[in-house]
Amino acid sequence: MFVDRLELLPRGARVLVGLSGGVDSSVAALRLLRRGFDVVGVTLHLYEPPNASAAPSRCCAPEDIEDARHTASTLGIPFFTFDRQRDFDAHVIDPFVDAYLGGRTPSPCVACNRDVKIGAFVGLARTLGAAAFATGHYARTGEIGGRPALLRGVDRDKDQSYFLHGIGAEALALLVCPLGDASKPGVRAEAARDGLPNAAKPDSEDLCFTAGDHAGFVADRAKDRVRPGPIVDQSGRVVGHHEGVHRYTVGQRRGLGIALGKPAFVTRIDPLTATVQVGEGTDTDAIGALLAQVTWLDPEPAMGTPRPSSARIRYRHEGAPATVTRTDQGVEVHFERPARAVTPGQVCVLYEGDRVVAGGTIVRAL
């Protein structure tokens, strides 16, 4: 039986809340105050665009710190900011650039939560004497049978459990998600009703630091590491040329820069030869995926023992029935039916019902 983490905290306990400057984390703080917790607001300064005139990339924009400060003042809670730009560069931006140059499609939000934000919040919670830390994620945290558990948010359209799978059981035991049972429209209405200053603030972008142009961002950071190359069909015939493999991802259809008289999809990217291969949509079908860097939130199954699961191979993927097996090569996920565009670098998260049991990075399609 699932018990929400909030129900396990004593009334009056100190809870640190990560304020991003957006409406979700603001309502999370508001809900904690209503339940009688001693709330402390914290904002991490992660990124500052090198070009001050560039369009602001919400979520990492410096002005978000002021929005968070304004929210804390409105709520009457203490507020602290901490600089984590070096960590963000090392654990999010540099791997993001390297992945695209290597023909992979990264999941920077997963890396940010796993390697930067959550680790910082755990340390700060302990430093500030907090019993837990909270975020504005649409997910549910608590315990099942005395073990830390992560579940999908009730609002499936906003569910963000996918992005939290990698934080590990130790951090999960301290994480509170007050919006786990909420819907986005409901959160905005709640913020407006209680006079929060960012009730109508737009949602943050998925790739907050690229300002909507990931290819341009990678090219600017990579400099002379970007290499042009050929676009070939399934037989190896050259059908076009490209300006860098970082502009492509497996399964991509739009923006290929070629005209074959029929729809074409990226089926493979070879970073060593800077070759992009295209074919039909069915050419991207795979029977499974090999995962690495797997985090288990449930006891690992025995080697070679298949375990039924539902596998989400990208954030907006609903999930597909599959079996999961630990092998000497890593964790193999085998789908009941072929899945389209199993993309190296993306994250595959494994569920049993609403519960996250594990997740890892796709090394290759099977």
KESE-746442 format. One record per residue (C-alpha): z, y, x; residue number from 1. Coordinates in pm, 1 decimal, padded with zeros to 6 digits, always signed. Example, Ala and Ser with C-alpha at 12.3 -4.5 7.8 and 13.67 -1.06 7.14 Angstrom:
BEGIN
+----------+----------+----------+-----+
:        z :        y :        x : num :
+----------+----------+----------+-----+
: +00780.0 : -00450.0 : +01230.0 :   1 :
: +00714.0 : -00106.0 : +01367.0 :   2 :
+----------+----------+----------+-----+
This chain:
BEGIN
+----------+----------+----------+-----+
:        z :        y :        x : num :
+----------+----------+----------+-----+
: +00000.0 : +00000.0 : +00000.0 :   1 :
: -00099.2 : +00342.6 : +00134.9 :   2 :
: +00175.9 : +00604.7 : +00177.0 :   3 :
: +00057.4 : +00961.4 : +00249.6 :   4 :
: +00193.5 : +01113.4 : +00572.1 :   5 :
: +00323.0 : +01415.4 : +00378.2 :   6 :
: +00551.1 : +01186.3 : +00177.7 :   7 :
: +00704.9 : +01055.9 : +00499.8 :   8 :
: +00807.6 : +01398.2 : +00634.0 :   9 :
: +01152.1 : +01535.1 : +00548.4 :  10 :
: +01158.2 : +01859.4 : +00349.8 :  11 :
: +01197.4 : +02157.7 : +00582.0 :  12 :
: +01040.4 : +01979.7 : +00880.6 :  13 :
: +00835.8 : +02196.1 : +01114.7 :  14 :
: +00462.1 : +02135.2 : +01084.9 :  15 :
: +00208.3 : +02294.4 : +01314.2 :  16 :
: -00121.3 : +02376.6 : +01138.9 :  17 :
: -00449.6 : +02435.5 : +01319.2 :  18 :
: -00598.2 : +02753.5 : +01170.5 :  19 :
: -00973.2 : +02777.5 : +01231.3 :  20 :
: -01018.0 : +03104.3 : +01045.7 :  21 :
: -01183.7 : +02922.5 : +00756.0 :  22 :
: -01070.7 : +02863.2 : +00401.3 :  23 :
: -00990.2 : +02491.6 : +00440.5 :  24 :
: -00723.6 : +02523.9 : +00709.6 :  25 :
: -00582.4 : +02831.5 : +00530.9 :  26 :
: -00528.1 : +02635.6 : +00208.5 :  27 :
: -00384.6 : +02347.7 : +00412.4 :  28 :
: -00121.0 : +02590.1 : +00546.3 :  29 :
: -00059.2 : +02728.3 : +00196.9 :  30 :
: -00001.3 : +02379.4 : +00055.9 :  31 :
: +00244.6 : +02297.5 : +00335.0 :  32 :
: +00442.1 : +02613.6 : +00261.1 :  33 :
: +00458.3 : +02524.2 : -00107.0 :  34 :
: +00611.1 : +02188.0 : -00018.1 :  35 :
: +00889.1 : +02359.0 : +00173.4 :  36 :
: +00783.7 : +02288.5 : +00532.5 :  37 :
: +00848.0 : +02521.6 : +00826.6 :  38 :
: +00484.2 : +02607.5 : +00905.5 :  39 :
: +00357.4 : +02740.5 : +01239.4 :  40 :
: -00006.3 : +02850.2 : +01274.7 :  41 :
: -00207.1 : +02776.8 : +01588.5 :  42 :
: -00564.6 : +02865.8 : +01679.0 :  43 :
: -00755.4 : +02727.1 : +01977.7 :  44 :
: -01001.6 : +02961.6 : +02147.1 :  45 :
: -01281.7 : +02716.8 : +02229.3 :  46 :
: -01604.0 : +02904.4 : +02288.0 :  47 :
: -01746.5 : +03250.9 : +02337.4 :  48 :
: -02124.9 : +03304.2 : +02322.3 :  49 :
: -02259.8 : +03435.4 : +02655.3 :  50 :
: -02480.2 : +03679.1 : +02463.0 :  51 :
: -02258.4 : +03909.4 : +02258.2 :  52 :
: -02554.8 : +04003.5 : +02038.0 :  53 :
: -02624.9 : +03641.7 : +01944.4 :  54 :
: -02569.2 : +03541.5 : +01584.8 :  55 :
: -02206.6 : +03434.2 : +01541.8 :  56 :
: -02161.0 : +03057.6 : +01531.0 :  57 :
: -01882.5 : +03013.5 : +01280.1 :  58 :
: -01591.5 : +02790.7 : +01374.1 :  59 :
: -01606.7 : +02879.4 : +01742.4 :  60 :
: -01670.8 : +03252.0 : +01704.0 :  61 :
: -01409.3 : +03485.7 : +01859.3 :  62 :
: -01380.7 : +03676.7 : +01531.5 :  63 :
: -01245.3 : +03360.0 : +01372.4 :  64 :
: -00926.4 : +03409.8 : +01572.1 :  65 :
: -00872.2 : +03739.1 : +01391.6 :  66 :
: -00944.2 : +03572.6 : +01056.9 :  67 :
: -00682.1 : +03309.6 : +01138.9 :  68 :
: -00433.5 : +03577.7 : +01244.9 :  69 :
: -00493.6 : +03763.0 : +00917.3 :  70 :
: -00432.9 : +03441.8 : +00720.7 :  71 :
: -00107.2 : +03375.4 : +00907.3 :  72 :
: +00007.1 : +03731.6 : +00837.5 :  73 :
: -00078.3 : +03693.3 : +00468.2 :  74 :
: +00119.9 : +03369.3 : +00450.0 :  75 :
: +00406.0 : +03510.1 : +00657.3 :  76 :
: +00406.0 : +03234.7 : +00919.8 :  77 :
: +00432.2 : +03254.5 : +01302.8 :  78 :
: +00095.6 : +03247.8 : +01480.5 :  79 :
: -00010.7 : +03152.2 : +01832.3 :  80 :
: -00345.2 : +03131.2 : +02010.1 :  81 :
: -00426.3 : +02910.1 : +02308.3 :  82 :
: -00732.8 : +02917.4 : +02532.6 :  83 :
: -00907.1 : +02580.6 : +02558.5 :  84 :
: -01254.7 : +02697.6 : +02666.4 :  85 :
: -01255.7 : +02491.5 : +02986.6 :  86 :
: -01168.1 : +02175.4 : +02794.0 :  87 :
: -01438.9 : +02251.7 : +02536.3 :  88 :
: -01697.4 : +02300.9 : +02812.3 :  89 :
: -01598.6 : +01981.8 : +02993.2 :  90 :
: -01556.4 : +01749.7 : +02694.8 :  91 :
: -01802.4 : +01885.8 : +02438.7 :  92 :
: -02071.9 : +02117.0 : +02574.3 :  93 :
: -02152.6 : +01943.1 : +02904.9 :  94 :
: -02169.8 : +01593.1 : +02744.5 :  95 :
: -02377.2 : +01741.8 : +02459.3 :  96 :
: -02637.0 : +01872.5 : +02704.9 :  97 :
: -02633.5 : +01554.1 : +02915.0 :  98 :
: -02679.5 : +01335.7 : +02607.2 :  99 :
: -02988.2 : +01517.8 : +02482.1 : 100 :
: -03142.6 : +01516.5 : +02830.2 : 101 :
: -03070.2 : +01144.0 : +02840.5 : 102 :
: -03258.6 : +01076.2 : +02518.1 : 103 :
: -02945.0 : +01036.3 : +02307.7 : 104 :
: -02827.2 : +01229.7 : +02001.7 : 105 :
: -02459.1 : +01321.1 : +02041.7 : 106 :
: -02187.6 : +01381.0 : +01782.5 : 107 :
: -02010.6 : +01690.0 : +01923.0 : 108 :
: -01767.6 : +01723.2 : +01630.9 : 109 :
: -01635.5 : +01374.3 : +01704.2 : 110 :
: -01592.9 : +01462.0 : +02072.2 : 111 :
: -01427.1 : +01793.7 : +01987.2 : 112 :
: -01165.7 : +01631.9 : +01764.9 : 113 :
: -01110.0 : +01334.2 : +01992.8 : 114 :
: -01108.1 : +01503.7 : +02333.8 : 115 :
: -01008.3 : +01865.9 : +02271.7 : 116 :
: -00850.4 : +01970.7 : +01941.8 : 117 :
: -00630.3 : +01678.0 : +01845.5 : 118 :
: -00494.4 : +01621.7 : +02195.6 : 119 :
: -00406.7 : +01991.2 : +02218.5 : 120 :
: -00235.0 : +01983.0 : +01878.9 : 121 :
: -00029.1 : +01677.0 : +01974.9 : 122 :
: +00094.4 : +01849.6 : +02290.1 : 123 :
: +00163.4 : +02179.0 : +02115.1 : 124 :
: +00345.9 : +02007.7 : +01828.5 : 125 :
: +00582.6 : +01850.5 : +02077.7 : 126 :
: +00624.8 : +02176.4 : +02270.6 : 127 :
: +00700.9 : +02372.1 : +01953.7 : 128 :
: +00936.8 : +02107.2 : +01815.6 : 129 :
: +00711.8 : +02010.3 : +01523.4 : 130 :
: +00741.8 : +01677.9 : +01342.6 : 131 :
: +00367.3 : +01675.2 : +01268.9 : 132 :
: +00049.8 : +01878.0 : +01293.5 : 133 :
: -00197.8 : +01949.9 : +01015.1 : 134 :
: -00567.4 : +02030.9 : +00988.7 : 135 :
: -00800.2 : +02129.2 : +00707.3 : 136 :
: -01000.3 : +01806.3 : +00722.1 : 137 :
: -01095.4 : +01632.8 : +00398.4 : 138 :
: -00937.4 : +01298.5 : +00486.7 : 139 :
: -00615.7 : +01111.8 : +00412.5 : 140 :
: -00358.7 : +01004.4 : +00668.9 : 141 :
: -00044.0 : +00800.6 : +00630.1 : 142 :
: +00072.2 : +00442.7 : +00667.7 : 143 :
: -00023.4 : +00100.4 : +00541.4 : 144 :
: +00229.4 : -00171.9 : +00615.9 : 145 :
: +00407.7 : +00056.7 : +00860.4 : 146 :
: +00093.3 : +00122.8 : +01067.2 : 147 :
: -00084.9 : +00461.4 : +01093.7 : 148 :
: -00385.0 : +00471.2 : +00859.8 : 149 :
: -00687.9 : +00697.5 : +00815.1 : 150 :
: -00871.8 : +00696.6 : +00481.5 : 151 :
: -01171.5 : +00874.5 : +00334.1 : 152 :
: -01107.7 : +01200.5 : +00153.0 : 153 :
: -01113.8 : +01178.3 : -00226.0 : 154 :
: -01409.6 : +01421.3 : -00236.1 : 155 :
: -01685.1 : +01197.8 : -00096.7 : 156 :
: -01921.3 : +01493.8 : -00050.5 : 157 :
: -01674.2 : +01655.1 : +00190.3 : 158 :
: -01508.0 : +01345.5 : +00338.8 : 159 :
: -01449.1 : +01402.6 : +00713.1 : 160 :
: -01273.9 : +01081.0 : +00812.7 : 161 :
: -01589.7 : +01000.6 : +01013.2 : 162 :
: -01506.7 : +01281.7 : +01257.9 : 163 :
: -01144.8 : +01172.5 : +01305.7 : 164 :
: -01191.4 : +00802.6 : +01377.7 : 165 :
: -01160.6 : +00844.1 : +01755.9 : 166 :
: -00824.7 : +01019.3 : +01781.8 : 167 :
: -00625.4 : +00697.6 : +01821.1 : 168 :
: -00317.7 : +00559.4 : +01649.3 : 169 :
: -00064.6 : +00771.5 : +01842.8 : 170 :
: -00218.4 : +01101.7 : +01731.0 : 171 :
: -00290.0 : +00965.8 : +01384.5 : 172 :
: +00082.1 : +00900.3 : +01339.5 : 173 :
: +00141.9 : +01277.1 : +01368.7 : 174 :
: -00158.4 : +01405.2 : +01172.0 : 175 :
: -00123.8 : +01549.3 : +00822.1 : 176 :
: -00428.5 : +01633.3 : +00607.3 : 177 :
: -00311.4 : +01834.0 : +00303.7 : 178 :
: -00666.6 : +01849.3 : +00162.7 : 179 :
: -00717.7 : +01473.7 : +00146.2 : 180 :
: -00701.6 : +01473.6 : -00233.2 : 181 :
: -00886.7 : +01805.6 : -00278.3 : 182 :
: -01241.3 : +01914.1 : -00359.6 : 183 :
: -01416.9 : +02207.0 : -00195.7 : 184 :
: -01457.4 : +02407.2 : -00520.2 : 185 :
: -01091.0 : +02347.8 : -00593.8 : 186 :
: -00987.6 : +02468.7 : -00248.5 : 187 :
: -01188.9 : +02788.8 : -00282.9 : 188 :
: -01040.1 : +02852.8 : -00627.9 : 189 :
: -00690.8 : +02793.1 : -00491.4 : 190 :
: -00751.6 : +03035.4 : -00204.3 : 191 :
: -00881.8 : +03305.6 : -00439.5 : 192 :
: -00595.5 : +03258.2 : -00684.3 : 193 :
: -00336.6 : +03304.1 : -00408.8 : 194 :
: -00509.7 : +03597.9 : -00243.4 : 195 :
: -00608.6 : +03437.9 : +00086.1 : 196 :
: -00838.2 : +03675.3 : +00277.8 : 197 :
: -01107.3 : +03415.3 : +00357.9 : 198 :
: -01144.8 : +03257.8 : +00013.2 : 199 :
: -01519.0 : +03333.5 : +00006.2 : 200 :
: -01592.1 : +03280.0 : +00377.3 : 201 :
: -01898.4 : +03055.9 : +00433.2 : 202 :
: -01847.2 : +02705.2 : +00571.0 : 203 :
: -01882.4 : +02649.8 : +00944.2 : 204 :
: -02200.1 : +02499.3 : +01085.8 : 205 :
: -02210.4 : +02139.8 : +01208.6 : 206 :
: -02317.1 : +02251.9 : +01556.9 : 207 :
: -02100.5 : +02559.8 : +01569.3 : 208 :
: -02173.0 : +02662.8 : +01929.5 : 209 :
: -02554.4 : +02643.7 : +01921.3 : 210 :
: -02604.3 : +02911.2 : +01653.2 : 211 :
: -02854.3 : +02681.4 : +01480.1 : 212 :
: -03083.4 : +02621.6 : +01780.6 : 213 :
: -02965.3 : +02312.0 : +01965.0 : 214 :
: -03292.0 : +02267.4 : +02157.4 : 215 :
: -03283.4 : +02624.6 : +02284.6 : 216 :
: -02915.2 : +02588.9 : +02371.8 : 217 :
: -02977.3 : +02270.8 : +02573.8 : 218 :
: -03277.8 : +02423.4 : +02752.5 : 219 :
: -03078.3 : +02732.2 : +02845.0 : 220 :
: -02785.6 : +02528.7 : +02981.5 : 221 :
: -02999.3 : +02262.8 : +03150.3 : 222 :
: -03239.0 : +02501.2 : +03330.1 : 223 :
: -03467.6 : +02299.7 : +03563.3 : 224 :
: -03343.3 : +01961.9 : +03432.9 : 225 :
: -03579.5 : +01989.3 : +03133.2 : 226 :
: -03904.2 : +01796.6 : +03188.4 : 227 :
: -04221.4 : +01795.5 : +02977.5 : 228 :
: -04387.6 : +01462.8 : +02903.8 : 229 :
: -04620.6 : +01260.3 : +02682.3 : 230 :
: -04588.6 : +01155.3 : +02319.6 : 231 :
: -04730.6 : +00804.6 : +02273.8 : 232 :
: -04792.2 : +00574.4 : +01978.9 : 233 :
: -04672.9 : +00215.5 : +01949.5 : 234 :
: -04963.0 : +00090.9 : +02163.3 : 235 :
: -04887.3 : +00340.5 : +02441.4 : 236 :
: -05181.5 : +00570.5 : +02364.8 : 237 :
: -05106.1 : +00935.0 : +02440.7 : 238 :
: -05121.1 : +01134.5 : +02115.3 : 239 :
: -04958.9 : +01457.5 : +02229.3 : 240 :
: -04726.8 : +01628.7 : +02474.0 : 241 :
: -04378.6 : +01777.0 : +02450.3 : 242 :
: -04164.8 : +02030.6 : +02634.7 : 243 :
: -03856.8 : +01811.4 : +02676.7 : 244 :
: -03698.5 : +01499.7 : +02527.1 : 245 :
: -03398.0 : +01708.1 : +02418.4 : 246 :
: -03611.5 : +01829.1 : +02125.9 : 247 :
: -03629.9 : +01481.2 : +01969.7 : 248 :
: -03407.5 : +01220.3 : +01810.7 : 249 :
: -03480.8 : +00866.0 : +01690.8 : 250 :
: -03593.6 : +00875.5 : +01328.1 : 251 :
: -03713.0 : +01237.7 : +01347.7 : 252 :
: -04021.2 : +01318.5 : +01141.0 : 253 :
: -04052.7 : +01697.7 : +01132.9 : 254 :
: -04142.2 : +01923.7 : +01421.8 : 255 :
: -04312.8 : +01658.3 : +01634.0 : 256 :
: -04608.0 : +01882.9 : +01719.4 : 257 :
: -04869.6 : +01615.5 : +01655.9 : 258 :
: -05117.2 : +01537.4 : +01375.6 : 259 :
: -05200.6 : +01170.8 : +01323.5 : 260 :
: -05320.8 : +01191.8 : +00963.9 : 261 :
: -05013.4 : +01003.0 : +00844.3 : 262 :
: -04635.1 : +01046.2 : +00870.4 : 263 :
: -04499.6 : +00972.2 : +01218.1 : 264 :
: -04141.0 : +00911.3 : +01323.9 : 265 :
: -03975.7 : +00906.1 : +01665.5 : 266 :
: -03906.0 : +00540.4 : +01743.8 : 267 :
: -03793.7 : +00554.8 : +02108.3 : 268 :
: -03709.9 : +00807.9 : +02379.1 : 269 :
: -03737.9 : +00717.6 : +02748.0 : 270 :
: -03562.7 : +00986.5 : +02955.5 : 271 :
: -03668.5 : +00830.5 : +03288.3 : 272 :
: -04038.1 : +00886.4 : +03218.1 : 273 :
: -03981.1 : +01173.5 : +02971.8 : 274 :
: -04178.0 : +00974.2 : +02712.2 : 275 :
: -04136.2 : +01008.6 : +02336.9 : 276 :
: -04275.3 : +00720.0 : +02130.4 : 277 :
: -04372.1 : +00756.5 : +01764.3 : 278 :
: -04461.5 : +00511.3 : +01490.4 : 279 :
: -04407.9 : +00439.3 : +01122.7 : 280 :
: -04073.7 : +00467.5 : +00949.5 : 281 :
: -04027.6 : +00091.4 : +00944.9 : 282 :
: -04061.5 : +00089.2 : +01324.5 : 283 :
: -03715.1 : +00247.1 : +01339.6 : 284 :
: -03554.9 : -00036.6 : +01139.9 : 285 :
: -03285.2 : -00234.8 : +01320.8 : 286 :
: -03072.8 : -00535.8 : +01230.9 : 287 :
: -02767.9 : -00395.9 : +01407.8 : 288 :
: -02617.0 : -00175.3 : +01676.7 : 289 :
: -02428.4 : -00223.1 : +02002.3 : 290 :
: -02125.0 : +00006.0 : +02028.5 : 291 :
: -01924.5 : +00128.6 : +02327.7 : 292 :
: -01613.7 : +00348.1 : +02362.5 : 293 :
: -01474.3 : +00183.0 : +02050.3 : 294 :
: -01143.2 : +00306.3 : +01909.2 : 295 :
: -00956.1 : +00061.5 : +01686.4 : 296 :
: -00714.5 : +00192.3 : +01424.8 : 297 :
: -00649.7 : -00162.4 : +01308.2 : 298 :
: -00570.8 : -00467.4 : +01524.2 : 299 :
: -00883.0 : -00573.8 : +01713.6 : 300 :
: -01041.6 : -00897.4 : +01591.3 : 301 :
: -01050.3 : -01192.6 : +01827.4 : 302 :
: -01350.9 : -01212.8 : +02060.1 : 303 :
: -01647.3 : -01373.2 : +01887.5 : 304 :
: -01490.8 : -01365.4 : +01540.5 : 305 :
: -01709.4 : -01177.7 : +01286.8 : 306 :
: -01528.7 : -00931.0 : +01063.6 : 307 :
: -01679.8 : -00789.1 : +00742.0 : 308 :
: -01705.7 : -00412.7 : +00726.3 : 309 :
: -01900.4 : -00115.5 : +00592.3 : 310 :
: -02079.3 : +00066.4 : +00874.7 : 311 :
: -02166.6 : +00437.7 : +00864.5 : 312 :
: -02424.3 : +00506.1 : +01137.8 : 313 :
: -02425.5 : +00885.4 : +01090.1 : 314 :
: -02211.8 : +01137.8 : +00905.8 : 315 :
: -02425.0 : +01161.1 : +00590.8 : 316 :
: -02486.0 : +00784.2 : +00580.7 : 317 :
: -02308.3 : +00626.5 : +00284.8 : 318 :
: -02238.3 : +00304.4 : +00473.5 : 319 :
: -02401.8 : -00038.0 : +00483.0 : 320 :
: -02246.3 : -00386.2 : +00451.2 : 321 :
: -02216.6 : -00540.6 : +00796.7 : 322 :
: -02024.0 : -00781.0 : +01015.1 : 323 :
: -01853.3 : -00666.9 : +01334.3 : 324 :
: -01804.1 : -00888.8 : +01639.1 : 325 :
: -01640.5 : -00818.7 : +01975.9 : 326 :
: -01849.5 : -00957.1 : +02262.0 : 327 :
: -01859.0 : -00930.8 : +02640.8 : 328 :
: -02125.2 : -00659.1 : +02601.1 : 329 :
: -01922.2 : -00446.4 : +02359.0 : 330 :
: -01887.1 : -00441.8 : +01982.3 : 331 :
: -02190.6 : -00566.9 : +01790.7 : 332 :
: -02252.2 : -00453.7 : +01433.9 : 333 :
: -02496.7 : -00665.8 : +01232.2 : 334 :
: -02622.2 : -00522.3 : +00902.6 : 335 :
: -02681.2 : -00734.6 : +00594.6 : 336 :
: -03015.5 : -00553.4 : +00557.7 : 337 :
: -03209.4 : -00362.8 : +00826.7 : 338 :
: -03096.9 : -00001.8 : +00868.2 : 339 :
: -03330.0 : +00284.7 : +00951.9 : 340 :
: -03292.5 : +00517.6 : +01253.3 : 341 :
: -03002.3 : +00357.2 : +01438.7 : 342 :
: -02976.3 : +00635.1 : +01697.0 : 343 :
: -02827.7 : +00602.4 : +02048.0 : 344 :
: -02554.4 : +00859.6 : +02103.0 : 345 :
: -02457.5 : +00881.5 : +01737.9 : 346 :
: -02130.0 : +00737.2 : +01615.5 : 347 :
: -02089.1 : +00428.8 : +01398.4 : 348 :
: -01764.8 : +00424.7 : +01201.1 : 349 :
: -01641.7 : +00104.0 : +01038.2 : 350 :
: -01459.1 : +00097.3 : +00705.1 : 351 :
: -01285.9 : -00157.7 : +00489.4 : 352 :
: -01283.7 : +00005.7 : +00149.0 : 353 :
: -01171.2 : +00364.7 : +00209.5 : 354 :
: -00982.6 : +00278.2 : +00527.4 : 355 :
: -01122.0 : +00349.0 : +00875.4 : 356 :
: -01069.1 : +00045.2 : +01097.0 : 357 :
: -01271.9 : +00142.7 : +01406.8 : 358 :
: -01559.5 : +00346.7 : +01541.7 : 359 :
: -01765.1 : +00386.3 : +01855.3 : 360 :
: -02078.6 : +00530.6 : +02011.0 : 361 :
: -02413.2 : +00359.3 : +01949.4 : 362 :
: -02553.3 : +00239.5 : +02282.9 : 363 :
: -02869.4 : +00090.0 : +02140.2 : 364 :
: -03018.5 : -00058.8 : +01827.7 : 365 :
: -03038.5 : -00436.7 : +01794.2 : 366 :
+----------+----------+----------+-----+
